Amino acid sequence: MEHTVQKDQLLSLACLRFGEPGEAVALAGGLTVFVEKALPGERVLARVTERAPRYARARIERILEPSPHRVEPACPLYGRCGGCVLQHMDAQTQAEAKTAKIRQALSRIGGFAEGSYELEPICTMEEPFRYRNKAVFACGLSNGQPRLGLYEPGSHSLAAATDCLLQSEEAGRAAAAVEAWMTRFRLPTYDAATGRGLLRHLAVRVNAQGEALVTLSANAASLPHADELIEALKSALPALAGVVLNQNEKRSAPILSGPCHTLFGRDFLEEELLGLRFCLSSLSFFQVNRVQTEKLYSAALRYASLTGRETVLDAYCGAGTITQLLARQAKSAVGVELYAGAVENARQSAKANGITNARFYAGSCETVLPRLVKEGLRFDAAVLDPPRRGCDPAALRALAQAAPRRIVYVSCDPATLARDLRLLAGCGYQLRRALPVDMFPQTGSLETVCLLSKLNVKQHIEVELTMDEMD
């Protein structure tokens, strides 16, 4: 069917349902149109920004009939930075949008029909602002002046700001102090295009006690006027734990990469999670929302249903948080993680927490798991918590060979989750339950924890034979 919709065309659209969080789906002459920042039930006047063979994208120019669930965004940066794409929705609608996202992924990508598994109500957050325990601000120029801020969507253009409603108040005070110091001494900011300039990023980590660890990433091994920076931060943050310089001199590198030098205080924070204590450096990975992380990990433990007699696997274990939680309820726990530094952190924190029944292996899951299975190691239960790209198929097939009775999959991406669950279903596992957790309110991201159990192959075959006979 030939569609007449063209780029830059102005359309009057009735929005029908959720698309990706932050957009709604409409139809124009039979063509699917994804409308940015629209809500189901709204009628809008929108201009087409992209025209593909089978769909189009559009941006609202005027709302003709607003949804009763539309609210005024609380943040003045809304629409400029690429973070909070859902602030125009009330809390109920945000929850519905995210639930729709995981349901659609499981159906369309995973092939799991609604009703074939239990989808638990999404786990939301009572206070959906100021929840992040780690803030990262970019250093750049705005109107020719050195500023801190957040990147605009899909670009390195700086939306200048020293505060964000998702970040802690301590992070905002630290950013304001650093920006004033940058301006006072006219310090050059880093230019990614040329590889020149000094200041790259500011990271502020805060623990539950309100202590702050401030890390400044710079294209050098030392900072000019470091004493003045320390005094400014001490004045802004009474509970300042330390100031660290991250020496990041590589053109293409993660935000915090390279050696760290302590300028003041200590180079770590202590944090507690579900009764375990962790030592977090500037480079350590730790979930940014402690409140929701405890809910997520508690759900994973509930799904694992451990009795104290099991050998359990934690694949993609990172710094070993889940491994240690599992070890407290199992006979033994095995953690596998690609990054050797994270494995060393896991071993140290397990020792500090008095956990002696956890072992950690450094290496990729697709390499380590087949080797462990070949050596005869088997698991009664397994937890997968991979990065956004999901699991390597070789790791999933090796896990299926290890034949755990239960697999708990924790995911930050519904699409790769659904893809991997489909592979596990082909290996004899059935999706039983799924729980979405709103780890990142106001944004389009969410975490999901799923429970799979191994099919009784003998019973499954008998059922199939019975159905054949009936046919």
Secondary structure, DSSP 8 states (H G I E B T S, - for coil): ------TT-EEEEEEEEE-STTEEEEEETTEEEEEET--TT-EEEEEEEEE-SSEEEEEEEEEEE--TTB---S-TTTTTSSS-S-TTB-HHHHHHHHHHHHHHHHHHTT---TTSSEE---B--SS-SS-BSEEEEEEEEETTEEEEEEE-TTS--EEE-S--TTB-HHHHHHHHHHHHHHHHTT--B-BTTTTB-SEEEEEEEE-TT--EEEEEEESSSS-TTHHHHHHHHHHH-TTEEEEEEEE---SS--SS-S-EEEEEE-SEEEEEETTEEEEEETT----S-HHHHHHHHHHHHHHHT--S--EEEEES-TTTHHHHHHHTTSSEEEEEES-HHHHHHHHHHHHHTT--SEEEEES-HHHHHHHHHHTT---SEEEE---TT---HHHHHHHHHH--SEEEEEES-HHHHHHHHHHHHHTTEEEEEEEEE-SSTTSS--EEEEEEEE--HHHHHHHHHHHHHH-
